[in-house]
Amino acid sequence: MAFLPVDRGQFNSEPVPPDWPQQIEQRIYYWPDPLRGVDVSLRDYIYTTSQGRADIEGVVQDVFPLNRQDVPPDFLAPQFEQQFRNEGFDAAALVMLGGQGAGQASGLPGYWARFVMAEGVGVWAMELTHAIAGYADLYTNDRANDLNGFDNMDCACGTHPTAYTKVQLGWLDPSAIMVDTATSAEFALHTLGLVQPPPAGRCTAVRIETSGNPLFVEARQRVDQYDGGNWWNKRLLGTNEVPVGISSEGVIIYELAGVEDPNAPPGETDPLIRLLTQTALSPGASFTSSSGVTVRVTAALAGGFAVSIDNPTAPSLVVPDLFQVSFKLALKQLRDLGLVPKPTSGPQNSWVKSQSPTAGTVVARGATVTMTLKTGPLQ
């Protein structure tokens, strides 16, 4: 993508640095954190948080003089956009001097973004995600339940996006999120900021299907310079500036409550997400949703946490008619539905003589269906 430095002349809040294009290039490719010494450049953030699924090649253009105070992100589109597109750029950004709060994108999705040197890697990444991917801010009308630092698309503070956001961006394979439809289940969570995909026997997050909105459960720890804190998300502690990253470590639970803007234009992704655990759950802690779903953190694991989930609102199922169905086929039908088969007698080559609950009974997913088996001719 093209990075276009804009010199606003008398409207600059500070003198233009003689090496400004080089400074922008540093911010793109290698910018060591003054507090921790680790790289927190734009490229490193994108590559690290996407686990290598996304990358960026930035080309800094010549400084463009424009003696103007208000410069919208796409102000120079008539002059440069077609040229940039012809040169193979997928997007462009105006880079300016000034105070924080100037970060903006021209559309979702769009082509142009804007930010200033005083803003952090989280702002640069957020605005580019708006423009390139069409993914909206995750600020909600319910501020008390915002994701805040648990998703960069909510805080612009340079932390990892949630597992849900990463899947939407193509930064995490959907198979890393297990779908839980059982009334009771246990999972081993692999911390989001660690190398993905998760190792065998673990998942990055759990999506709990309920009678209402789905819930997501994921593990967050300060495992790198993004969730672990950097220059751009520091806070004053006493007289020292301390990098904080995510506000707490443990298991978080959030609700996918629909879309924030039902009239969003084509190509825009605008989910409405509510964080249900403002402080991440540590081992021994639990959370019960308003619908009665309980998530318990049962243990700390190396690189994650073990959780148990009790879901009385698991989607209900209708027990199928298994009479005179072969045992093997009955097993498959029940397991495919999410029910647990329990044969009481008979060899493997038998057929179902009776069942409990009876066909047509409505049960919770994960319920047991008992089968009495018989061999010989059907009768």
VEXDREN-2710 file (C-alpha; in Angstrom, 1 decimal):
% VEXDREN-2710
k/r/px/py/pz
1/MET/0.0/0.0/0.0
2/ALA/1.0/3.6/-0.5
3/PHE/1.8/5.9/2.4
4/LEU/1.5/9.6/1.5
5/PRO/3.0/12.1/3.9
6/VAL/1.0/15.4/3.8
7/ASP/2.7/18.6/4.8
8/ARG/0.0/21.0/5.9
9/GLY/2.2/24.0/6.1
10/GLN/1.1/26.5/8.7
11/PHE/-1.4/24.1/10.0
12/ASN/1.1/21.5/11.1
13/SER/1.4/21.3/14.9
14/GLU/5.1/20.7/14.6
15/PRO/7.9/21.2/12.1
16/VAL/8.2/18.6/9.4
17/PRO/11.2/16.3/10.2
18/PRO/13.9/16.3/7.6
19/ASP/13.8/12.5/7.5
20/TRP/10.0/12.2/7.7
21/PRO/9.7/9.5/5.0
22/GLN/12.3/7.4/6.7
23/GLN/10.5/7.8/10.0
24/ILE/7.3/6.5/8.4
25/GLU/9.2/3.6/6.9
26/GLN/10.5/2.8/10.3
27/ARG/6.9/2.8/11.7
28/ILE/5.9/0.4/8.9
29/TYR/8.8/-2.1/9.0
30/TYR/10.8/-1.8/12.3
31/TRP/10.0/0.4/15.2
32/PRO/11.6/-0.8/18.5
33/ASP/9.4/-0.1/21.6
34/PRO/11.2/2.5/23.8
35/LEU/9.8/0.7/26.9
36/ARG/10.6/-2.9/26.0
37/GLY/12.9/-2.8/23.0
38/VAL/10.7/-5.2/20.9
39/ASP/9.4/-4.4/17.5
40/VAL/5.9/-2.9/17.4
41/SER/5.9/-1.8/13.8
42/LEU/2.8/-2.0/11.7
43/ARG/4.1/-4.9/9.7
44/ASP/5.1/-6.8/12.8
45/TYR/1.6/-6.2/14.4
46/ILE/-0.2/-7.5/11.3
47/TYR/2.0/-10.4/10.7
48/THR/2.1/-11.4/14.4
49/THR/-1.6/-11.1/15.3
50/SER/-2.6/-12.8/12.0
51/GLN/-0.1/-15.6/12.7
52/GLY/1.4/-15.0/9.3
53/ARG/-1.9/-15.1/7.3
54/ALA/-1.6/-11.3/6.5
55/ASP/1.3/-9.2/5.6
56/ILE/1.9/-5.6/4.3
57/GLU/4.3/-4.0/1.9
58/GLY/4.3/-0.3/2.3
59/VAL/5.9/2.2/0.0
60/VAL/6.3/5.8/1.3
61/GLN/5.7/8.4/-1.3
62/ASP/7.2/11.9/-1.6
63/VAL/6.0/14.5/0.9
64/PHE/3.0/16.3/-0.5
65/PRO/2.6/20.0/0.4
66/LEU/-1.0/21.0/1.1
67/ASN/-1.6/24.2/3.1
68/ARG/-4.9/23.1/4.5
69/GLN/-6.1/22.3/8.0
70/ASP/-8.8/19.8/7.3
71/VAL/-7.7/16.9/5.1
72/PRO/-10.2/14.1/4.9
73/PRO/-8.8/10.6/4.2
74/ASP/-9.8/10.6/0.5
75/PHE/-9.1/14.3/-0.1
76/LEU/-6.3/13.4/-2.6
77/ALA/-8.1/10.6/-4.2
78/PRO/-8.9/12.5/-7.5
79/GLN/-5.2/13.2/-7.8
80/PHE/-3.6/10.0/-6.8
81/GLU/-6.0/7.0/-6.5
82/GLN/-6.0/5.9/-10.2
83/GLN/-2.2/6.3/-10.3
84/PHE/-1.8/4.2/-7.2
85/ARG/-4.2/1.5/-8.5
86/ASN/-2.4/1.4/-11.8
87/GLU/0.8/0.8/-9.8
88/GLY/-0.7/-2.1/-8.0
89/PHE/-1.4/-0.6/-4.6
90/ASP/-4.4/-2.2/-2.8
91/ALA/-4.9/0.8/-0.5
92/ALA/-3.4/4.2/0.4
93/ALA/-3.1/6.2/3.6
94/LEU/-2.4/9.9/4.4
95/VAL/0.2/10.3/7.1
96/MET/0.2/13.7/8.9
97/LEU/1.7/15.6/11.8
98/GLY/-0.6/16.5/14.7
99/GLY/-2.3/15.3/17.8
100/GLN/-4.1/12.0/18.4
101/GLY/-7.7/11.5/17.3
102/ALA/-7.2/12.0/13.6
103/GLY/-7.4/8.3/12.6
104/GLN/-10.1/7.7/10.1
105/ALA/-11.0/5.7/7.0
106/SER/-12.8/6.9/3.9
107/GLY/-15.2/4.0/3.7
108/LEU/-15.9/0.4/4.8
109/PRO/-14.5/-1.0/2.7
110/GLY/-12.7/1.8/0.9
111/TYR/-9.3/2.7/-0.4
112/TRP/-8.1/5.5/1.8
113/ALA/-7.1/5.8/5.5
114/ARG/-5.6/8.6/7.5
115/PHE/-3.6/8.8/10.7
116/VAL/-0.9/10.9/12.4
117/MET/2.6/10.1/13.7
118/ALA/1.5/10.6/17.3
119/GLU/-1.0/7.7/17.0
120/GLY/0.0/4.1/17.8
121/VAL/0.2/0.9/15.8
122/GLY/-3.3/0.0/17.0
123/VAL/-4.8/3.1/15.3
124/TRP/-2.8/2.5/12.1
125/ALA/-3.9/-1.1/12.0
126/MET/-7.6/-0.3/12.8
127/GLU/-8.0/2.3/10.1
128/LEU/-6.3/0.0/7.5
129/THR/-8.7/-2.8/8.6
130/HIS/-11.6/-0.5/8.0
131/ALA/-10.5/0.5/4.6
132/ILE/-9.2/-2.9/3.3
133/ALA/-11.4/-5.4/5.0
134/GLY/-14.5/-3.3/5.6
135/TYR/-14.6/-4.3/9.3
136/ALA/-16.3/-1.7/11.5
137/ASP/-15.4/-0.4/14.9
138/LEU/-16.6/-2.6/17.8
139/TYR/-17.7/0.3/19.9
140/THR/-21.3/-0.3/21.0
141/ASN/-24.2/1.7/22.4
142/ASP/-23.7/-0.3/25.6
143/ARG/-20.3/1.2/26.6
144/ALA/-20.1/-0.8/29.9
145/ASN/-20.0/-4.0/27.9
146/ASP/-17.4/-3.0/25.2
147/LEU/-14.5/-5.4/24.5
148/ASN/-12.1/-2.5/25.2
149/GLY/-8.5/-3.8/25.2
150/PHE/-9.5/-7.4/24.4
151/ASP/-10.0/-6.4/20.7
152/ASN/-8.0/-3.8/18.8
153/MET/-11.1/-3.0/16.7
154/ASP/-12.6/-1.7/20.0
155/CYS/-9.7/0.0/21.6
156/ALA/-7.2/0.8/18.8
157/CYS/-4.6/0.2/21.5
158/GLY/-2.4/-2.4/19.7
159/THR/-3.7/-5.6/21.3
160/HIS/-4.8/-8.8/19.5
161/PRO/-8.3/-8.9/18.0
162/THR/-10.6/-11.5/19.5
163/ALA/-10.9/-15.0/17.9
164/TYR/-14.2/-14.0/16.4
165/THR/-12.7/-10.9/14.7
166/LYS/-9.7/-12.9/13.5
167/VAL/-12.0/-15.4/11.8
168/GLN/-13.9/-12.6/10.1
169/LEU/-10.6/-11.2/8.8
170/GLY/-9.3/-14.5/7.7
171/TRP/-6.5/-14.4/10.3
172/LEU/-7.7/-17.6/12.1
173/ASP/-9.1/-20.7/10.6
174/PRO/-12.8/-21.3/11.7
175/SER/-12.0/-24.8/12.8
176/ALA/-10.0/-23.3/15.7
177/ILE/-13.3/-22.3/17.2
178/MET/-15.2/-25.4/18.6
179/VAL/-19.0/-25.2/18.4
180/ASP/-20.6/-26.4/21.7
181/THR/-24.2/-27.6/21.4
182/ALA/-24.1/-30.0/24.4
183/THR/-25.8/-29.4/27.8
184/SER/-22.5/-30.2/29.5
185/ALA/-18.9/-30.2/28.0
186/GLU/-15.3/-29.6/28.8
187/PHE/-12.6/-27.9/26.7
188/ALA/-8.9/-27.1/26.8
189/LEU/-8.4/-23.5/25.5
190/HIS/-5.2/-22.5/23.7
191/THR/-4.3/-18.9/24.4
192/LEU/-5.2/-16.6/21.5
193/GLY/-1.9/-14.8/21.3
194/LEU/0.2/-18.1/20.9
195/VAL/1.1/-19.8/17.7
196/GLN/-2.0/-21.0/15.8
197/PRO/-3.6/-23.4/14.9
198/PRO/-3.9/-24.8/18.4
199/PRO/-2.2/-28.2/19.2
200/ALA/-4.2/-31.4/19.2
201/GLY/-6.8/-31.7/21.9
202/ARG/-7.2/-27.9/22.2
203/CYS/-9.2/-25.1/20.6
204/THR/-8.6/-21.4/20.4
205/ALA/-12.2/-20.5/21.4
206/VAL/-15.6/-22.1/22.0
207/ARG/-18.8/-20.9/20.5
208/ILE/-21.7/-21.9/22.7
209/GLU/-25.0/-22.3/20.9
210/THR/-27.9/-21.3/23.1
211/SER/-31.6/-20.6/22.7
212/GLY/-30.6/-16.9/22.3
213/ASN/-27.4/-15.2/21.1
214/PRO/-24.2/-17.4/20.8
215/LEU/-21.5/-16.9/23.4
216/PHE/-17.8/-17.1/22.8
217/VAL/-15.2/-18.3/25.3
218/GLU/-11.4/-17.7/24.8
219/ALA/-8.2/-17.5/26.8
220/ARG/-6.1/-14.4/26.9
221/GLN/-2.6/-14.0/28.4
222/ARG/0.1/-11.4/28.1
223/VAL/2.2/-13.7/25.9
224/ASP/3.7/-11.1/23.5
225/GLN/4.3/-7.3/23.0
226/TYR/0.7/-6.7/21.9
227/ASP/-1.4/-8.4/24.6
228/GLY/1.6/-8.0/26.9
229/GLY/1.8/-4.3/26.5
230/ASN/3.9/-1.8/24.6
231/TRP/4.6/1.9/24.2
232/TRP/1.2/2.5/22.6
233/ASN/-0.9/1.1/25.4
234/LYS/1.0/2.2/28.4
235/ARG/-0.4/3.9/31.5
236/LEU/1.0/5.8/34.4
237/LEU/1.6/3.7/37.5
238/GLY/2.9/6.0/40.2
239/THR/5.6/8.0/38.5
240/ASN/6.4/5.3/35.9
241/GLU/4.8/4.5/32.5
242/VAL/4.0/0.8/32.4
243/PRO/2.9/-1.1/29.3
244/VAL/-0.3/-2.9/30.2
245/GLY/-1.7/-4.7/27.1
246/ILE/-4.9/-6.5/28.0
247/SER/-6.4/-5.4/31.3
248/SER/-6.4/-8.9/32.9
249/GLU/-5.4/-12.5/32.1
250/GLY/-7.6/-15.6/32.0
251/VAL/-10.8/-16.6/30.2
252/ILE/-13.1/-14.0/28.7
253/ILE/-16.7/-14.5/27.6
254/TYR/-18.5/-12.3/25.0
255/GLU/-21.8/-12.4/23.3
256/LEU/-22.5/-12.0/19.6
257/ALA/-25.7/-10.0/19.9
258/GLY/-26.3/-9.4/16.1
259/VAL/-25.2/-6.4/14.0
260/GLU/-24.8/-2.8/15.2
261/ASP/-25.9/-1.3/11.9
262/PRO/-28.6/-3.4/10.1
263/ASN/-28.4/-0.9/7.2
264/ALA/-24.6/-1.3/6.7
265/PRO/-23.5/-1.0/3.0
266/PRO/-22.5/-4.1/1.1
267/GLY/-19.0/-5.3/2.0
268/GLU/-19.1/-3.9/5.6
269/THR/-18.9/-6.2/8.6
270/ASP/-20.4/-4.6/11.7
271/PRO/-21.0/-7.1/14.5
272/LEU/-22.5/-6.1/17.8
273/ILE/-20.4/-7.8/20.5
274/ARG/-20.9/-7.5/24.3
275/LEU/-18.1/-8.5/26.7
276/LEU/-19.8/-10.3/29.6
277/THR/-16.6/-10.6/31.8
278/GLN/-15.0/-7.3/32.3
279/THR/-12.2/-9.0/34.3
280/ALA/-11.0/-12.3/32.8
281/LEU/-11.8/-15.4/34.8
282/SER/-9.0/-17.1/36.6
283/PRO/-8.9/-20.8/37.7
284/GLY/-11.7/-21.5/40.2
285/ALA/-13.9/-18.6/38.9
286/SER/-17.1/-19.0/37.0
287/PHE/-19.7/-16.9/35.1
288/THR/-23.4/-17.6/34.6
289/SER/-25.2/-15.8/31.8
290/SER/-28.7/-14.4/32.1
291/SER/-29.9/-17.4/30.2
292/GLY/-28.3/-19.8/32.7
293/VAL/-25.2/-20.9/30.8
294/THR/-22.3/-21.4/33.3
295/VAL/-18.7/-21.4/32.3
296/ARG/-16.1/-22.5/34.9
297/VAL/-12.4/-22.2/34.7
298/THR/-11.3/-25.5/36.1
299/ALA/-7.5/-25.3/35.7
300/ALA/-4.6/-23.4/34.4
301/LEU/-2.7/-25.2/31.6
302/ALA/0.6/-24.5/29.9
303/GLY/-0.4/-21.9/27.4
304/GLY/-4.1/-21.9/28.2
305/PHE/-6.9/-22.9/30.5
306/ALA/-9.4/-25.8/31.0
307/VAL/-13.1/-24.9/31.2
308/SER/-16.3/-26.7/31.7
309/ILE/-19.6/-25.4/30.2
310/ASP/-23.1/-26.2/31.5
311/ASN/-25.7/-25.1/29.0
312/PRO/-29.4/-25.7/30.0
313/THR/-30.4/-23.7/26.9
314/ALA/-28.6/-26.0/24.4
315/PRO/-30.7/-26.3/21.3
316/SER/-33.4/-28.9/21.6
317/LEU/-33.7/-31.9/19.2
318/VAL/-36.4/-34.3/18.2
319/VAL/-35.5/-38.0/18.8
320/PRO/-35.7/-39.9/15.5
321/ASP/-37.6/-43.1/14.9
322/LEU/-35.1/-45.9/15.1
323/PHE/-37.5/-48.9/15.0
324/GLN/-36.1/-51.7/12.9
325/VAL/-33.1/-49.6/11.9
326/SER/-29.8/-51.4/12.0
327/PHE/-27.6/-50.8/15.0
328/LYS/-24.8/-49.3/13.0
329/LEU/-27.1/-46.9/11.2
330/ALA/-28.8/-45.9/14.5
331/LEU/-25.5/-45.1/16.0
332/LYS/-24.6/-42.8/13.1
333/GLN/-28.0/-41.1/13.1
334/LEU/-27.9/-40.3/16.8
335/ARG/-24.3/-39.2/16.9
336/ASP/-24.8/-36.9/13.8
337/LEU/-27.7/-35.3/15.7
338/GLY/-25.6/-34.7/18.8
339/LEU/-27.4/-37.4/20.9
340/VAL/-25.7/-40.2/22.9
341/PRO/-26.6/-43.8/21.9
342/LYS/-26.8/-46.4/24.7
343/PRO/-27.5/-50.0/23.6
344/THR/-28.7/-52.3/26.3
345/SER/-28.4/-55.7/24.6
346/GLY/-27.7/-57.4/21.3
347/PRO/-24.7/-57.9/19.0
348/GLN/-23.4/-55.4/16.5
349/ASN/-25.3/-56.8/13.6
350/SER/-28.7/-56.4/15.3
351/TRP/-31.5/-54.0/14.8
352/VAL/-33.5/-51.7/17.1
353/LYS/-36.5/-53.3/18.7
354/SER/-37.4/-50.4/21.0
355/GLN/-36.0/-47.1/22.2
356/SER/-36.3/-44.6/25.0
357/PRO/-37.2/-41.7/24.7
358/THR/-39.7/-42.6/22.0
359/ALA/-39.5/-41.2/18.5
360/GLY/-40.7/-37.5/18.4
361/THR/-39.7/-36.7/21.9
362/VAL/-38.0/-33.3/22.3
363/VAL/-34.7/-33.5/24.2
364/ALA/-31.7/-31.4/24.8
365/ARG/-28.6/-31.9/22.6
366/GLY/-26.4/-34.4/24.3
367/ALA/-29.3/-36.4/25.7
368/THR/-28.9/-40.2/25.9
369/VAL/-31.1/-42.5/23.7
370/THR/-31.4/-46.1/25.1
371/MET/-31.9/-48.8/22.5
372/THR/-33.0/-52.4/23.0
373/LEU/-31.5/-54.5/20.2
374/LYS/-32.6/-57.8/18.5
375/THR/-31.2/-60.2/15.9
376/GLY/-33.0/-62.3/13.3
377/PRO/-35.8/-61.4/11.0
378/LEU/-37.5/-58.0/11.3
379/GLN/-40.8/-58.2/13.2
END
